[in-house]
Amino acid sequence: MPQALPDDVLSAAQSGDAEAFSQIYYTLAPGVSGYLKARGMEDAEGSAQEVFLTVFSRIGTVRGGYQGLRTFAFSVAHARYVDEVRKRARQPYVSEYDPETDARTSDSAETVALEALGGSTVEEKLRELPPDQREVLLLRIVADLSLEQVAEIMGKSTGSIKQLQRRGLLKLKTLVERKEALV
């Protein structure tokens, strides 16, 4: 346990003596930091420094010599701890997203169309699409190119590539659903 300071150090600090502030900090800081760390504060050192900013800004109001100063410092530390606990209680619990457990997802038109093609060849269904839609789907899905890359290759805008892709996937889905209805 750190050695107690003489009561005249508090008086010197109250009159603005920089050395007295240093003595107070080096005497009380390890205990305050240890208290905050033991209470589970994430940044115990940073919180201890905030405690001393408060203590030093209000040092003129401290009474009772060294023991009064020590009591005041630990009451400020406790208040910081309580504030931290309240802050944590108000924050929502954040959990990592796991797509495997998310029941809200549904398969895309692309996935549905490609999965349903099991009995027939992809080439047969793709031949039924207009040439631009077929080309976009082949470049996007088979070649795994980005929208921008496909737009550059085909000499079209990114927006038109998005539309061609959407229409092609919807047409494939319709073709597959029609096939399933006949079966």
N, C-alpha and C positions, 0 to 999 in steps of 0.2 A: 504494500500500500504506500502511495506517495506520502512524503512528509508534509505535514500541515504548514501552511504559510502563516507568518505573523500577521496580526490584524492590521498593522500599519501598511502592508502591501495593498490592501483594499483601499485604504485612505489615499495612498499614492496614486493608485489607478483612477480613483474618483477625481483626483486633481490633474489627471492627464499624463502621468509618468509612463512613458513607453516601456521601460524596463519592467515596471509592475505588471503591465498587461502580458508581457512575455512570461513572467514568472507564474502568473495565474494560469495562462494557457498550458504551459509545460507541466504544471502540477496537476491540473484537473482534466486535461484532454485525454490522457490514457484511460482514465476511469469512465468518462463520458462515452468515449468511443467503444470501450469494452461493453458497457451497458447496452448501447444501441446494437452492437454486433450480437450480443447474447439474446436480445429481443427479436432478432431475425431481420433487421433492417438490411435492405439490399446494398445500399451504399452507406455503411456505418461511418466511414471517415468523412465523407462529404456532409452527412447529416450532423456529425460532431462539429464540423466547421461552421455550419449554419447556426448551431446552438450557441457557439461562442460569438458569432456576429450579433445575435440577439442579446446575449449576456453583456457584451461590451457596449452595445448601444444603450443599454438600460442600467449600466453599472452605478449610476448616480442614485438609483432608487434602492439599492441593496443595503440592508441593515443587518447587524448581528455579526460583523467581522467575517473571519474566514468561514466559519460554520454557516453563517447566513448566505455567503457567496456560494458555497458548495451546495447548499440546499436549493438555492435559486437556479444554479446551473443544471442540477439533475431534474428539477421541476420543468425547466425548458426542454431538456432532453426527453423527458416523459411525454410532454405535450407534442413534440415532434413525432414520437413513436405512435401516439394515439391518432394523430393526423394521418400518418402513413397507413395505419390499420383501417381507418375510415375510408381513405382514398381507394385502397384495394377492395373494400367491400362494395364500393359504388361502381367499380369497373366490371364489365361483363367478363365471364369466363370465355377465353378464346381457345378454341380447339382447332387442331389441324384438320383440313378438309381431306376426307377419304372417299374417293369416288366409289369404292367397293361397297360402302355402307349407305350411300345416298340413294334412297328409293325414288327420288323425284326425277331421276334421269329417264329419258326415253331414247330409243334408237333413232338415229337420223334417217332421212329418206335414203341416203346412200347405203347405210348399213342394211336397212330392210330390203332394198332392191338387190344388193349383192348377195345377201344370205338366201333370198328366195330363188336365186338363179341356179340353185343346186342341181335340178334335173335337166337344165338346158345349158348350152354354152353361152358364155358372156358375149362372144362374138355375134351370135344370132340376135341377141337382144340389142346390142349396140348398133347392128346394121339397120334396125328399125328406127333409129334416131336420125334427125336431120344432121347433115355433115358437120356443121359448126358445133352443135351440142356434143356429138360423138368426139370431135377433136378436143374440145375443152375437157371432157371427162377423161379421156385418155391421157392428156397432158397433166391434169390435176391429180388423178388417182394413180394411174400406172406409173407415170414418170415422176410423180410427187413434186411437181413444180408449184411455186407460189402463184397467187393471182396475178401479181405484177409481171412475173416471168412469162406466164401464158399470154397476158395482154401484149407484151412486147413481141413474142413469137408470132401471134396471130394478127398483129397490127390493129388491135382494138383497144378500147378503154378498159380499165379495171372494172368499172361498173357493168359494162356489157358482158364481160367474162363472168361476173357473178350471176347475171341474169341467165346466161346460157347454161351455166352449171346448174342453177336452180331448176330451170325448165327441163334440162336433160335428166336430172335425178327424179323429178316428178314424173316425167314420161316413162322412165324405167320402172318406177314404182307402179304406175298404172298398168304397164305391160305385164309385170309380174303378178299383180293382183288379178288381172284378167285371166292369166294362165291358171292361177290357183282356183278361180271360180269355175273354170272348165273342168278341173280335175276332180 
